Amino acid sequence: MMGLLELCVFAAVFSYISASTEVCTNSLLPGAKGDQGEIGEEGDQGKLGKNGPPGLPGVPGETGLKGEVGHTGKMGPIGDKGDKGDAGLDGPDGLKGKPGTTCDCGRYRKVVGQLDVNVGKLRNAVKFVKNVILGLRETEERYYLLVKEPKRFREASMNCMLRGGTLAMPKTSNTNRLMADYVSQAGLTRVYIGVQSQSKDTNGTSSYVYADSSPLQGFAAWSQEVELNSQVSQTTNSSCVELLSTGTWAHVECEATMFFICEFPKSSRRGGGGGGRGSSASASS
């Protein structure tokens, strides 16, 4: 009887366990894979991402065509007037002119002839005054006056300015020769001229300018000694220039006292007045 009871209990427990296992299996285990669905519609465009790193430079392109000529620029400032050039060659003879008409001017010829004589005498008198009494020398554009008053360079420069001119500036070989002969004929050996050292570069070499602040260009008459030793002495006062009677230039201390030559432009009235003062300076010496 007891064995039958145990068998019934075992059967009931087994039946309960089997039912519980079937329920749990149906709720936890995934089912079989279904069929693939249809492709959905295209979605909206997403937001722009951040800028990526710059790429490598590309290959240079071909050279473009030459552009058109630009507009003409404004005219630059007018430069300084240059020195007068040498006289050109004589031109060919002109054609023979037509014969003139007969003039009954015999009564005027005597008057005209006398006027020519008087003009010639007047020119000789003016030349005598300029060259002998005033002691001037001249070129086509300028007068030159030797002032026989010993002065330092700065004082000589100021003296010429008060006369209406500047210290003489031999910018050509012809002018330099005229001034050298002027000095020699006066029985002198050296005079101040309007050339002075302006500044020194890193090598200690000085650049020279004329009294009108223009640089030395194209002409200079340095002596051989100066050319061999192109650097000026380290003494600050050895920056002025003297003209020797031989026609050469040399360095000189600006504190030295000596005679000097002034120059005056012929186009300036003050230059003529300066010549008058120059005569008094020359005569007083």
BAPA-11914 format. One record per residue (C-alpha): residue in three letters; x, y negated, z. Coordinates in steps of 0.1 Angstrom, whole numbers, padded with zeros to 4 digits, always signed. Example, Ala and Ser with C-alpha at 12.3 -4.5 7.8 and 13.67 -1.06 7.14 Angstrom:
<atoms>
ALA+0123+0045+0078/SER+0137+0011+0071/
</atoms>
This chain:
<atoms>
MET+0000+0000+0000/MET+0028-0024+0008/GLY+0046-0017-0025/LEU+0015-0026-0044/LEU+0013-0059-0026/GLU+0049-0068-0033/LEU+0044-0060-0069/CYS+0014-0083-0072/VAL+0033-0112-0055/PHE+0063-0107-0078/ALA+0040-0108-0108/ALA+0023-0140-0097/VAL+0056-0158-0090/PHE+0070-0147-0124/SER+0039-0159-0141/TYR+0042-0194-0124/ILE+0079-0197-0133/SER+0073-0189-0169/ALA+0045-0215-0172/SER+0066-0242-0156/THR+0096-0236-0179/GLU+0075-0239-0210/VAL+0061-0272-0200/CYS+0095-0287-0192/THR+0109-0275-0224/ASN+0082-0292-0245/SER+0087-0326-0228/LEU+0126-0329-0226/LEU+0140-0313-0258/PRO+0140-0335-0290/GLY+0120-0323-0319/ALA+0133-0315-0354/LYS+0147-0343-0377/GLY+0120-0360-0398/ASP+0122-0370-0434/GLN+0140-0402-0445/GLY+0118-0433-0445/GLU+0115-0458-0473/ILE+0141-0487-0477/GLY+0128-0518-0460/GLU+0127-0553-0474/GLU+0159-0575-0476/GLY+0163-0595-0444/ASP+0170-0633-0440/GLN+0206-0647-0446/GLY+0226-0647-0415/LYS+0245-0677-0400/LEU+0278-0688-0415/GLY+0309-0674-0398/LYS+0339-0694-0387/ASN+0365-0707-0413/GLY+0392-0682-0420/PRO+0429-0690-0420/PRO+0442-0710-0451/GLY+0454-0690-0480/LEU+0489-0691-0495/PRO+0496-0721-0519/GLY+0487-0714-0555/VAL+0509-0715-0585/PRO+0516-0751-0597/GLY+0494-0761-0626/GLU+0507-0774-0659/THR+0519-0810-0662/GLY+0491-0833-0673/LEU+0492-0856-0703/LYS+0510-0889-0701/GLY+0486-0917-0690/GLU+0480-0949-0709/VAL+0502-0979-0704/GLY+0491-1000-0674/HIS+0483-1037-0674/THR+0512-1062-0677/GLY+0522-1074-0642/LYS+0526-1110-0631/MET+0556-1130-0642/GLY+0584-1130-0617/PRO+0600-1161-0603/ILE+0624-1181-0625/GLY+0660-1174-0618/ASP+0688-1199-0611/LYS+0703-1217-0640/GLY+0734-1200-0653/ASP+0767-1215-0662/LYS+0770-1230-0696/GLY+0784-1206-0721/ASP+0813-1211-0745/ALA+0807-1230-0777/GLY+0796-1208-0806/LEU+0812-1206-0840/ASP+0806-1233-0866/GLY+0776-1226-0888/PRO+0777-1226-0926/ASP+0777-1259-0944/GLY+0742-1271-0952/LEU+0729-1279-0987/LYS+0738-1312-1003/GLY+0713-1338-0995/LYS+0694-1360-1019/PRO+0711-1393-1030/GLY+0700-1422-1008/THR+0684-1454-1021/THR+0704-1485-1027/CYS+0703-1508-0997/ASP+0710-1545-0997/CYS+0724-1545-0962/GLY+0757-1561-0968/ARG+0749-1589-0943/TYR+0743-1563-0916/ARG+0775-1543-0922/LYS+0797-1568-0905/VAL+0775-1569-0874/VAL+0772-1531-0872/GLY+0809-1527-0877/GLN+0816-1551-0848/LEU+0791-1532-0826/ASP+0810-1500-0833/VAL+0842-1517-0823/ASN+0827-1530-0791/VAL+0812-1496-0782/GLY+0846-1479-0787/LYS+0862-1505-0764/LEU+0835-1500-0738/ARG+0840-1462-0739/ASN+0877-1465-0735/ALA+0872-1489-0706/VAL+0848-1465-0688/LYS+0872-1436-0694/PHE+0900-1457-0679/VAL+0879-1465-0649/LYS+0870-1429-0643/ASN+0903-1413-0649/VAL+0928-1440-0637/ILE+0911-1462-0612/LEU+0887-1437-0596/GLY+0909-1407-0603/LEU+0881-1385-0615/ARG+0882-1354-0636/GLU+0852-1342-0655/THR+0836-1314-0675/GLU+0805-1316-0696/GLU+0783-1311-0665/ARG+0803-1323-0635/TYR+0827-1348-0620/TYR+0855-1338-0597/LEU+0871-1361-0571/LEU+0903-1354-0552/VAL+0899-1369-0517/LYS+0932-1376-0500/GLU+0920-1375-0465/PRO+0932-1345-0443/LYS+0902-1328-0428/ARG+0891-1294-0415/PHE+0870-1273-0437/ARG+0837-1281-0420/GLU+0846-1318-0420/ALA+0856-1318-0457/SER+0823-1301-0466/MET+0803-1327-0447/ASN+0823-1355-0463/CYS+0814-1343-0498/MET+0778-1340-0488/LEU+0778-1376-0475/ARG+0792-1386-0509/GLY+0763-1369-0527/GLY+0781-1337-0537/THR+0796-1305-0524/LEU+0831-1290-0521/ALA+0843-1281-0556/MET+0833-1246-0568/PRO+0856-1233-0596/LYS+0832-1208-0611/THR+0850-1204-0644/SER+0887-1201-0654/ASN+0885-1234-0673/THR+0872-1253-0643/ASN+0898-1236-0620/ARG+0926-1247-0644/LEU+0913-1283-0645/MET+0912-1285-0607/ALA+0947-1269-0604/ASP+0961-1294-0629/TYR+0944-1322-0609/VAL+0961-1310-0577/SER+0995-1306-0594/GLN+0994-1341-0611/ALA+0986-1356-0578/GLY+1018-1342-0564/LEU+1000-1318-0540/THR+1004-1281-0534/ARG+0970-1270-0520/VAL+0935-1283-0513/TYR+0902-1270-0498/ILE+0876-1257-0523/GLY+0840-1246-0517/VAL+0846-1209-0511/GLN+0842-1193-0477/SER+0839-1158-0462/GLN+0803-1150-0452/SER+0804-1117-0433/LYS+0823-1084-0429/ASP+0811-1049-0436/THR+0818-1018-0415/ASN+0852-1015-0432/GLY+0862-1050-0422/THR+0861-1064-0457/SER+0845-1098-0461/SER+0822-1110-0489/TYR+0827-1145-0502/VAL+0802-1172-0513/TYR+0804-1206-0528/ALA+0794-1238-0511/ASP+0759-1235-0526/SER+0756-1200-0510/SER+0758-1182-0543/PRO+0780-1151-0543/LEU+0813-1148-0562/GLN+0805-1131-0595/GLY+0825-1127-0626/PHE+0854-1149-0616/ALA+0880-1152-0588/ALA+0916-1163-0588/TRP+0930-1145-0558/SER+0968-1144-0555/GLN+0986-1110-0559/GLU+0993-1110-0522/VAL+0956-1113-0514/GLU+0947-1086-0539/LEU+0972-1062-0524/ASN+0958-1068-0490/SER+0921-1073-0497/GLN+0910-1073-0461/VAL+0910-1106-0444/SER+0929-1111-0411/GLN+0910-1103-0380/THR+0913-1139-0369/THR+0878-1153-0372/ASN+0890-1187-0385/SER+0909-1172-0415/SER+0878-1171-0436/CYS+0882-1203-0457/VAL+0899-1206-0491/GLU+0924-1230-0505/LEU+0933-1237-0542/LEU+0970-1238-0549/SER+0986-1260-0576/THR+0994-1228-0595/GLY+0957-1221-0599/THR+0956-1192-0575/TRP+0934-1189-0543/ALA+0946-1180-0508/HIS+0930-1175-0474/VAL+0935-1202-0449/GLU+0923-1210-0414/CYS+0893-1232-0413/GLU+0908-1254-0386/ALA+0937-1264-0408/THR+0936-1300-0421/MET+0943-1307-0457/PHE+0930-1327-0487/PHE+0900-1314-0506/ILE+0881-1318-0539/CYS+0844-1327-0542/GLU+0822-1321-0572/PHE+0791-1341-0584/PRO+0766-1332-0610/LYS+0764-1357-0639/SER+0726-1356-0638/SER+0725-1369-0603/ARG+0727-1407-0596/ARG+0740-1399-0562/GLY+0769-1382-0579/GLY+0779-1414-0596/GLY+0776-1432-0563/GLY+0798-1405-0548/GLY+0824-1413-0574/GLY+0825-1449-0562/ARG+0830-1438-0526/GLY+0856-1414-0538/SER+0876-1442-0552/SER+0878-1459-0519/ALA+0889-1427-0502/SER+0915-1421-0528/ALA+0928-1456-0528/SER+0929-1457-0490/SER+0953-1428-0490/
</atoms>
